Amino acid sequence: MILNINNMRDIENDRASGKVTIAVRLGIHGAKIYHAGLSIASFLSFLSYNTLYEAQPWYKYLYLLVFLFLFRIMDGIRRKYDQALDPYLKLTSLSGFLLAIAFSICINI
């Protein structure tokens, strides 16, 4: 997801220099839809991990709260273009790190 945000930020420069990225191929609107798809697929993957096992206590699902941050970031990305996407690179990185930590703690409690 971080790479996709970076590619969306640099889409005009990449297009001008002849780089072929997913964002260049899809266009900015398509790249944003692709990003939403990545976020939703990530959420569903984590959720399906928990549902594959027998009933678990509610606190084993607490890591899913991190996705509130990721979906809020996704909403911000929907409204921004070019260099205005810079803050979302850092936020997405930190959210991914937080998700990894929270998931590790929740499944091992």
Protein Blocks (a to p, Z undefined) as FASTA:
>chain_A
ZZmmmmmmmmmmmmmnopacfklmnommlmmmmmmmmmmmmmmmmmmmmmmpccddfklm
mmmmmmmmmmmmmmmmmmpgcjllmmmmmmmmmmmmmmmmmmmmmmmZZ
